[in-house]
């Protein structure tokens, strides 16, 4: 079976692309923290007493 052809409009865009609709004063900066910093932050967040809410 031959592959299906799709138009450019039908292709999915970048789901996590930076957008221009940020609040005033905010600026998106990719890779702001390193993977090691991210892991350390996630470890610290895991120790916080989060609770479910309605």
PDB file of N, H, CA, C and O in Angstrom:
ATOM      1  N   UNK A   1       0.848  -1.171   0.000  1.00  0.00           N
ATOM      2  CA  UNK A   1       0.000   0.000   0.000  1.00  0.00           C
ATOM      3  C   UNK A   1       0.898   1.240   0.000  1.00  0.00           C
ATOM      4  O   UNK A   1       1.793   1.338   0.839  1.00  0.00           O
ATOM      5  N   UNK A   2       0.686   2.178  -0.908  1.00  0.00           N
ATOM      6  H   UNK A   2      -0.042   2.099  -1.589  1.00  0.00           H
ATOM      7  CA  UNK A   2       1.529   3.378  -0.962  1.00  0.00           C
ATOM      8  C   UNK A   2       1.250   4.295   0.228  1.00  0.00           C
ATOM      9  O   UNK A   2       0.135   4.320   0.748  1.00  0.00           O
ATOM     10  N   UNK A   3       2.261   5.044   0.656  1.00  0.00           N
ATOM     11  H   UNK A   3       3.167   5.024   0.234  1.00  0.00           H
ATOM     12  CA  UNK A   3       2.056   5.958   1.787  1.00  0.00           C
ATOM     13  C   UNK A   3       1.060   7.057   1.423  1.00  0.00           C
ATOM     14  O   UNK A   3       0.971   7.477   0.269  1.00  0.00           O
ATOM     15  N   UNK A   4       0.324   7.505   2.413  1.00  0.00           N
ATOM     16  H   UNK A   4       0.396   7.163   3.350  1.00  0.00           H
ATOM     17  CA  UNK A   4      -0.637   8.582   2.200  1.00  0.00           C
ATOM     18  C   UNK A   4       0.086   9.915   2.126  1.00  0.00           C
ATOM     19  O   UNK A   4       1.053  10.149   2.850  1.00  0.00           O
ATOM     20  N   UNK A   5      -0.381  10.769   1.261  1.00  0.00           N
ATOM     21  H   UNK A   5      -1.167  10.579   0.673  1.00  0.00           H
ATOM     22  CA  UNK A   5       0.191  12.109   1.159  1.00  0.00           C
ATOM     23  C   UNK A   5      -0.663  13.057   1.985  1.00  0.00           C
ATOM     24  O   UNK A   5      -1.891  12.984   1.952  1.00  0.00           O
ATOM     25  N   UNK A   6      -0.017  13.939   2.721  1.00  0.00           N
ATOM     26  H   UNK A   6       0.981  13.998   2.747  1.00  0.00           H
ATOM     27  CA  UNK A   6      -0.758  14.920   3.510  1.00  0.00           C
ATOM     28  C   UNK A   6      -0.293  16.311   3.126  1.00  0.00           C
ATOM     29  O   UNK A   6       0.872  16.529   2.792  1.00  0.00           O
ATOM     30  N   UNK A   7      -1.211  17.228   3.181  1.00  0.00           N
ATOM     31  H   UNK A   7      -2.157  17.050   3.452  1.00  0.00           H
ATOM     32  CA  UNK A   7      -0.849  18.613   2.876  1.00  0.00           C
ATOM     33  C   UNK A   7      -0.150  19.225   4.081  1.00  0.00           C
ATOM     34  O   UNK A   7      -0.242  18.708   5.194  1.00  0.00           O
ATOM     35  N   UNK A   8       0.541  20.317   3.849  1.00  0.00           N
ATOM     36  H   UNK A   8       0.615  20.736   2.945  1.00  0.00           H
ATOM     37  CA  UNK A   8       1.231  21.003   4.942  1.00  0.00           C
ATOM     38  C   UNK A   8       0.246  21.445   6.009  1.00  0.00           C
ATOM     39  O   UNK A   8       0.579  21.431   7.194  1.00  0.00           O
ATOM     40  N   UNK A   9      -0.961  21.839   5.614  1.00  0.00           N
ATOM     41  H   UNK A   9      -1.231  21.850   4.651  1.00  0.00           H
ATOM     42  CA  UNK A   9      -1.967  22.294   6.578  1.00  0.00           C
ATOM     43  C   UNK A   9      -2.473  21.153   7.450  1.00  0.00           C
ATOM     44  O   UNK A   9      -2.918  21.386   8.574  1.00  0.00           O
ATOM     45  N   UNK A  10      -2.410  19.923   6.946  1.00  0.00           N
ATOM     46  H   UNK A  10      -2.048  19.734   6.033  1.00  0.00           H
ATOM     47  CA  UNK A  10      -2.923  18.785   7.698  1.00  0.00           C
ATOM     48  C   UNK A  10      -1.913  18.241   8.697  1.00  0.00           C
ATOM     49  O   UNK A  10      -2.287  17.486   9.594  1.00  0.00           O
ATOM     50  N   UNK A  11      -0.668  18.599   8.566  1.00  0.00           N
ATOM     51  H   UNK A  11      -0.364  19.212   7.837  1.00  0.00           H
ATOM     52  CA  UNK A  11       0.354  18.107   9.493  1.00  0.00           C
ATOM     53  C   UNK A  11       0.228  18.810  10.830  1.00  0.00           C
ATOM     54  O   UNK A  11      -0.169  19.973  10.904  1.00  0.00           O
ATOM     55  N   UNK A  12       0.575  18.077  11.898  1.00  0.00           N
ATOM     56  H   UNK A  12       0.897  17.132  11.837  1.00  0.00           H
ATOM     57  CA  UNK A  12       0.494  18.652  13.239  1.00  0.00           C
ATOM     58  C   UNK A  12       1.669  19.588  13.458  1.00  0.00           C
ATOM     59  O   UNK A  12       2.804  19.275  13.100  1.00  0.00           O
ATOM     60  N   UNK A  13       1.388  20.722  14.040  1.00  0.00           N
ATOM     61  H   UNK A  13       0.466  20.977  14.331  1.00  0.00           H
ATOM     62  CA  UNK A  13       2.438  21.681  14.361  1.00  0.00           C
ATOM     63  C   UNK A  13       3.188  21.274  15.612  1.00  0.00           C
ATOM     64  O   UNK A  13       2.887  20.246  16.219  1.00  0.00           O
ATOM     65  N   UNK A  14       4.146  22.065  15.992  1.00  0.00           N
ATOM     66  H   UNK A  14       4.390  22.900  15.500  1.00  0.00           H
ATOM     67  CA  UNK A  14       4.932  21.821  17.191  1.00  0.00           C
ATOM     68  C   UNK A  14       4.066  22.100  18.415  1.00  0.00           C
ATOM     69  O   UNK A  14       3.667  23.240  18.654  1.00  0.00           O
ATOM     70  N   UNK A  15       3.779  21.062  19.184  1.00  0.00           N
ATOM     71  H   UNK A  15       4.103  20.136  18.991  1.00  0.00           H
ATOM     72  CA  UNK A  15       2.885  21.181  20.332  1.00  0.00           C
ATOM     73  C   UNK A  15       3.437  22.101  21.405  1.00  0.00           C
ATOM     74  O   UNK A  15       2.666  22.779  22.084  1.00  0.00           O
ATOM     75  N   UNK A  16       4.750  22.144  21.576  1.00  0.00           N
ATOM     76  H   UNK A  16       5.376  21.593  21.024  1.00  0.00           H
ATOM     77  CA  UNK A  16       5.348  22.929  22.645  1.00  0.00           C
ATOM     78  C   UNK A  16       6.139  24.125  22.124  1.00  0.00           C
ATOM     79  O   UNK A  16       7.075  24.582  22.781  1.00  0.00           O
ATOM     80  N   UNK A  17       5.784  24.619  20.990  1.00  0.00           N
ATOM     81  H   UNK A  17       5.023  24.249  20.457  1.00  0.00           H
ATOM     82  CA  UNK A  17       6.486  25.771  20.420  1.00  0.00           C
ATOM     83  C   UNK A  17       6.250  27.009  21.281  1.00  0.00           C
ATOM     84  O   UNK A  17       5.197  27.156  21.902  1.00  0.00           O
ATOM     85  N   UNK A  18       7.225  27.881  21.309  1.00  0.00           N
ATOM     86  H   UNK A  18       8.081  27.762  20.805  1.00  0.00           H
ATOM     87  CA  UNK A  18       7.075  29.138  22.040  1.00  0.00           C
ATOM     88  C   UNK A  18       5.976  29.958  21.378  1.00  0.00           C
ATOM     89  O   UNK A  18       5.862  29.996  20.153  1.00  0.00           O
ATOM     90  N   UNK A  19       5.187  30.597  22.188  1.00  0.00           N
ATOM     91  H   UNK A  19       5.279  30.566  23.183  1.00  0.00           H
ATOM     92  CA  UNK A  19       4.100  31.401  21.644  1.00  0.00           C
ATOM     93  C   UNK A  19       4.312  32.860  21.999  1.00  0.00           C
ATOM     94  O   UNK A  19       5.100  33.196  22.883  1.00  0.00           O
ATOM     95  N   UNK A  20       3.594  33.717  21.295  1.00  0.00           N
ATOM     96  H   UNK A  20       2.953  33.444  20.577  1.00  0.00           H
ATOM     97  CA  UNK A  20       3.694  35.150  21.544  1.00  0.00           C
ATOM     98  C   UNK A  20       2.608  35.638  22.491  1.00  0.00           C
ATOM     99  O   UNK A  20       2.470  36.846  22.685  1.00  0.00           O
ATOM    100  N   UNK A  21       1.830  34.734  23.087  1.00  0.00           N
ATOM    101  H   UNK A  21       1.942  33.753  22.929  1.00  0.00           H
ATOM    102  CA  UNK A  21       0.729  35.156  23.939  1.00  0.00           C
ATOM    103  C   UNK A  21       1.054  35.057  25.430  1.00  0.00           C
ATOM    104  O   UNK A  21       0.172  34.770  26.240  1.00  0.00           O
ATOM    105  N   UNK A  22       2.300  35.291  25.787  1.00  0.00           N
ATOM    106  H   UNK A  22       3.016  35.525  25.129  1.00  0.00           H
ATOM    107  CA  UNK A  22       2.705  35.292  27.190  1.00  0.00           C
ATOM    108  C   UNK A  22       2.308  36.612  27.838  1.00  0.00           C
ATOM    109  O   UNK A  22       2.187  37.627  27.152  1.00  0.00           O
ATOM    110  N   UNK A  23       2.104  36.606  29.155  1.00  0.00           N
ATOM    111  H   UNK A  23       2.202  35.782  29.712  1.00  0.00           H
ATOM    112  CA  UNK A  23       1.793  37.869  29.832  1.00  0.00           C
ATOM    113  C   UNK A  23       2.927  38.876  29.657  1.00  0.00           C
ATOM    114  O   UNK A  23       4.082  38.501  29.451  1.00  0.00           O
ATOM    115  N   UNK A  24       2.583  40.142  29.741  1.00  0.00           N
ATOM    116  H   UNK A  24       1.646  40.446  29.909  1.00  0.00           H
ATOM    117  CA  UNK A  24       3.579  41.200  29.590  1.00  0.00           C
ATOM    118  C   UNK A  24       4.707  40.999  30.600  1.00  0.00           C
ATOM    119  O   UNK A  24       4.460  40.744  31.778  1.00  0.00           O
ATOM    120  N   UNK A  25       5.922  41.114  30.134  1.00  0.00           N
ATOM    121  H   UNK A  25       6.123  41.321  29.177  1.00  0.00           H
ATOM    122  CA  UNK A  25       7.087  40.954  30.999  1.00  0.00           C
ATOM    123  C   UNK A  25       7.631  39.540  31.056  1.00  0.00           C
ATOM    124  O   UNK A  25       8.730  39.323  31.566  1.00  0.00           O
ATOM    125  N   UNK A  26       6.877  38.569  30.538  1.00  0.00           N
ATOM    126  H   UNK A  26       5.985  38.746  30.123  1.00  0.00           H
ATOM    127  CA  UNK A  26       7.343  37.191  30.530  1.00  0.00           C
ATOM    128  C   UNK A  26       8.063  36.908  29.216  1.00  0.00           C
ATOM    129  O   UNK A  26       7.720  37.460  28.171  1.00  0.00           O
ATOM    130  N   UNK A  27       9.066  36.041  29.291  1.00  0.00           N
ATOM    131  H   UNK A  27       9.345  35.592  30.140  1.00  0.00           H
ATOM    132  CA  UNK A  27       9.837  35.664  28.112  1.00  0.00           C
ATOM    133  C   UNK A  27      10.131  34.177  28.201  1.00  0.00           C
ATOM    134  O   UNK A  27      10.654  33.714  29.214  1.00  0.00           O
ATOM    135  N   UNK A  28       9.805  33.418  27.159  1.00  0.00           N
ATOM    136  H   UNK A  28       9.380  33.795  26.335  1.00  0.00           H
ATOM    137  CA  UNK A  28      10.082  31.990  27.120  1.00  0.00           C
ATOM    138  C   UNK A  28      11.550  31.771  26.807  1.00  0.00           C
ATOM    139  O   UNK A  28      12.083  32.338  25.852  1.00  0.00           O
ATOM    140  N   UNK A  29      12.203  30.943  27.619  1.00  0.00           N
ATOM    141  H   UNK A  29      11.771  30.482  28.394  1.00  0.00           H
ATOM    142  CA  UNK A  29      13.603  30.625  27.375  1.00  0.00           C
ATOM    143  C   UNK A  29      13.763  29.109  27.456  1.00  0.00           C
ATOM    144  O   UNK A  29      13.734  28.542  28.549  1.00  0.00           O
ATOM    145  N   UNK A  30      13.933  28.448  26.310  1.00  0.00           N
ATOM    146  H   UNK A  30      13.957  28.908  25.423  1.00  0.00           H
ATOM    147  CA  UNK A  30      14.091  26.995  26.328  1.00  0.00           C
ATOM    148  C   UNK A  30      15.375  26.590  27.038  1.00  0.00           C
ATOM    149  O   UNK A  30      16.377  27.304  27.016  1.00  0.00           O
ATOM    150  N   UNK A  31      15.312  25.428  27.665  1.00  0.00           N
ATOM    151  H   UNK A  31      14.497  24.848  27.683  1.00  0.00           H
ATOM    152  CA  UNK A  31      16.466  24.860  28.363  1.00  0.00           C
ATOM    153  C   UNK A  31      17.057  25.847  29.365  1.00  0.00           C
ATOM    154  O   UNK A  31      18.272  26.035  29.426  1.00  0.00           O
ATOM    155  N   UNK A  32      16.174  26.480  30.155  1.00  0.00           N
ATOM    156  H   UNK A  32      15.187  26.327  30.105  1.00  0.00           H
ATOM    157  CA  UNK A  32      16.606  27.455  31.155  1.00  0.00           C
ATOM    158  C   UNK A  32      17.453  26.800  32.240  1.00  0.00           C
ATOM    159  O   UNK A  32      18.432  27.380  32.709  1.00  0.00           O
ATOM    160  N   UNK A  33      17.068  25.584  32.637  1.00  0.00           N
ATOM    161  H   UNK A  33      16.272  25.113  32.257  1.00  0.00           H
ATOM    162  CA  UNK A  33      17.840  24.859  33.641  1.00  0.00           C
ATOM    163  C   UNK A  33      18.381  23.579  33.010  1.00  0.00           C
ATOM    164  O   UNK A  33      17.841  23.081  32.022  1.00  0.00           O
ATOM    165  N   UNK A  34      19.442  23.064  33.589  1.00  0.00           N
ATOM    166  H   UNK A  34      19.880  23.469  34.391  1.00  0.00           H
ATOM    167  CA  UNK A  34      20.066  21.844  33.074  1.00  0.00           C
ATOM    168  C   UNK A  34      19.236  20.629  33.496  1.00  0.00           C
ATOM    169  O   UNK A  34      18.414  20.729  34.407  1.00  0.00           O
ATOM    170  N   UNK A  35      19.445  19.485  32.843  1.00  0.00           N
ATOM    171  H   UNK A  35      20.113  19.404  32.103  1.00  0.00           H
ATOM    172  CA  UNK A  35      18.746  18.267  33.272  1.00  0.00           C
ATOM    173  C   UNK A  35      19.041  17.908  34.730  1.00  0.00           C
ATOM    174  O   UNK A  35      18.155  17.415  35.427  1.00  0.00           O
ATOM    175  N   UNK A  36      20.262  18.144  35.202  1.00  0.00           N
ATOM    176  H   UNK A  36      20.982  18.545  34.636  1.00  0.00           H
ATOM    177  CA  UNK A  36      20.596  17.869  36.605  1.00  0.00           C
ATOM    178  C   UNK A  36      19.827  18.790  37.546  1.00  0.00           C
ATOM    179  O   UNK A  36      19.344  18.347  38.588  1.00  0.00           O
ATOM    180  N   UNK A  37      19.709  20.073  37.186  1.00  0.00           N
ATOM    181  H   UNK A  37      20.101  20.433  36.339  1.00  0.00           H
ATOM    182  CA  UNK A  37      18.938  21.015  38.000  1.00  0.00           C
ATOM    183  C   UNK A  37      17.459  20.630  38.007  1.00  0.00           C
ATOM    184  O   UNK A  37      16.787  20.738  39.033  1.00  0.00           O
ATOM    185  N   UNK A  38      16.963  20.185  36.865  1.00  0.00           N
ATOM    186  H   UNK A  38      17.509  20.097  36.032  1.00  0.00           H
ATOM    187  CA  UNK A  38      15.568  19.754  36.771  1.00  0.00           C
ATOM    188  C   UNK A  38      15.311  18.563  37.685  1.00  0.00           C
ATOM    189  O   UNK A  38      14.297  18.524  38.383  1.00  0.00           O
ATOM    190  N   UNK A  39      16.224  17.589  37.687  1.00  0.00           N
ATOM    191  H   UNK A  39      17.047  17.621  37.120  1.00  0.00           H
ATOM    192  CA  UNK A  39      16.073  16.408  38.534  1.00  0.00           C
ATOM    193  C   UNK A  39      16.117  16.791  40.011  1.00  0.00           C
ATOM    194  O   UNK A  39      15.347  16.260  40.811  1.00  0.00           O
ATOM    195  N   UNK A  40      17.010  17.709  40.378  1.00  0.00           N
ATOM    196  H   UNK A  40      17.635  18.141  39.729  1.00  0.00           H
ATOM    197  CA  UNK A  40      17.105  18.152  41.769  1.00  0.00           C
ATOM    198  C   UNK A  40      15.824  18.868  42.192  1.00  0.00           C
ATOM    199  O   UNK A  40      15.328  18.646  43.296  1.00  0.00           O
ATOM    200  N   UNK A  41      15.295  19.712  41.335  1.00  0.00           N
ATOM    201  H   UNK A  41      15.698  19.892  40.438  1.00  0.00           H
ATOM    202  CA  UNK A  41      14.052  20.419  41.629  1.00  0.00           C
ATOM    203  C   UNK A  41      12.891  19.436  41.775  1.00  0.00           C
ATOM    204  O   UNK A  41      12.081  19.567  42.693  1.00  0.00           O
ATOM    205  N   UNK A  42      12.805  18.461  40.885  1.00  0.00           N
ATOM    206  H   UNK A  42      13.463  18.354  40.139  1.00  0.00           H
ATOM    207  CA  UNK A  42      11.743  17.454  40.966  1.00  0.00           C
ATOM    208  C   UNK A  42      11.846  16.664  42.263  1.00  0.00           C
ATOM    209  O   UNK A  42      10.825  16.334  42.867  1.00  0.00           O
ATOM    210  N   UNK A  43      13.060  16.356  42.697  1.00  0.00           N
ATOM    211  H   UNK A  43      13.889  16.624  42.207  1.00  0.00           H
ATOM    212  CA  UNK A  43      13.254  15.642  43.959  1.00  0.00           C
ATOM    213  C   UNK A  43      12.766  16.477  45.134  1.00  0.00           C
ATOM    214  O   UNK A  43      12.135  15.953  46.052  1.00  0.00           O
ATOM    215  N   UNK A  44      13.052  17.764  45.108  1.00  0.00           N
ATOM    216  H   UNK A  44      13.564  18.190  44.363  1.00  0.00           H
ATOM    217  CA  UNK A  44      12.600  18.649  46.185  1.00  0.00           C
ATOM    218  C   UNK A  44      11.081  18.780  46.178  1.00  0.00           C
ATOM    219  O   UNK A  44      10.459  18.776  47.241  1.00  0.00           O
ATOM    220  N   UNK A  45      10.477  18.896  45.006  1.00  0.00           N
ATOM    221  H   UNK A  45      10.982  18.899  44.143  1.00  0.00           H
ATOM    222  CA  UNK A  45       9.021  18.997  44.916  1.00  0.00           C
ATOM    223  C   UNK A  45       8.342  17.732  45.437  1.00  0.00           C
ATOM    224  O   UNK A  45       7.259  17.804  46.018  1.00  0.00           O
ATOM    225  N   UNK A  46       8.968  16.587  45.234  1.00  0.00           N
ATOM    226  H   UNK A  46       9.847  16.529  44.762  1.00  0.00           H
ATOM    227  CA  UNK A  46       8.390  15.318  45.679  1.00  0.00           C
ATOM    228  C   UNK A  46       8.293  15.238  47.196  1.00  0.00           C
ATOM    229  O   UNK A  46       7.496  14.457  47.714  1.00  0.00           O
ATOM    230  N   UNK A  47       9.078  16.021  47.918  1.00  0.00           N
ATOM    231  H   UNK A  47       9.726  16.656  47.497  1.00  0.00           H
ATOM    232  CA  UNK A  47       9.046  15.986  49.387  1.00  0.00           C
ATOM    233  C   UNK A  47       7.987  16.912  49.976  1.00  0.00           C
ATOM    234  O   UNK A  47       7.720  16.851  51.177  1.00  0.00           O
ATOM    235  N   UNK A  48       7.379  17.765  49.157  1.00  0.00           N
ATOM    236  H   UNK A  48       7.596  17.815  48.182  1.00  0.00           H
ATOM    237  CA  UNK A  48       6.382  18.710  49.657  1.00  0.00           C
ATOM    238  C   UNK A  48       5.052  18.003  49.926  1.00  0.00           C
ATOM    239  O   UNK A  48       4.694  17.058  49.224  1.00  0.00           O
ATOM    240  N   UNK A  49       4.325  18.463  50.942  1.00  0.00           N
ATOM    241  H   UNK A  49       4.616  19.231  51.512  1.00  0.00           H
ATOM    242  CA  UNK A  49       3.072  17.794  51.329  1.00  0.00           C
ATOM    243  C   UNK A  49       1.873  18.206  50.473  1.00  0.00           C
ATOM    244  O   UNK A  49       0.913  18.777  50.991  1.00  0.00           O
ATOM    245  N   UNK A  50       1.918  17.925  49.185  1.00  0.00           N
ATOM    246  H   UNK A  50       2.698  17.461  48.764  1.00  0.00           H
ATOM    247  CA  UNK A  50       0.792  18.243  48.311  1.00  0.00           C
ATOM    248  C   UNK A  50      -0.414  17.392  48.696  1.00  0.00           C
ATOM    249  O   UNK A  50      -0.269  16.239  49.103  1.00  0.00           O
ATOM    250  N   UNK A  51      -1.603  17.972  48.564  1.00  0.00           N
ATOM    251  H   UNK A  51      -1.721  18.908  48.233  1.00  0.00           H
ATOM    252  CA  UNK A  51      -2.841  17.253  48.859  1.00  0.00           C
ATOM    253  C   UNK A  51      -3.828  17.480  47.722  1.00  0.00           C
ATOM    254  O   UNK A  51      -3.790  18.500  47.035  1.00  0.00           O
ATOM    255  N   UNK A  52      -4.706  16.511  47.542  1.00  0.00           N
ATOM    256  H   UNK A  52      -4.737  15.682  48.101  1.00  0.00           H
ATOM    257  CA  UNK A  52      -5.745  16.648  46.522  1.00  0.00           C
ATOM    258  C   UNK A  52      -6.711  17.757  46.921  1.00  0.00           C
ATOM    259  O   UNK A  52      -6.918  18.005  48.109  1.00  0.00           O
ATOM    260  N   UNK A  53      -7.295  18.416  45.943  1.00  0.00           N
ATOM    261  H   UNK A  53      -7.127  18.214  44.979  1.00  0.00           H
ATOM    262  CA  UNK A  53      -8.279  19.458  46.220  1.00  0.00           C
ATOM    263  C   UNK A  53      -9.378  19.396  45.168  1.00  0.00           C
ATOM    264  O   UNK A  53      -9.204  18.813  44.098  1.00  0.00           O
ATOM    265  N   UNK A  54     -10.493  20.000  45.487  1.00  0.00           N
ATOM    266  H   UNK A  54     -10.634  20.474  46.356  1.00  0.00           H
ATOM    267  CA  UNK A  54     -11.627  20.040  44.547  1.00  0.00           C
ATOM    268  C   UNK A  54     -11.672  21.343  43.825  1.00  0.00           C
ATOM    269  O   UNK A  54     -12.556  21.559  42.996  1.00  0.00           O
TER     270      UNK A  54
END
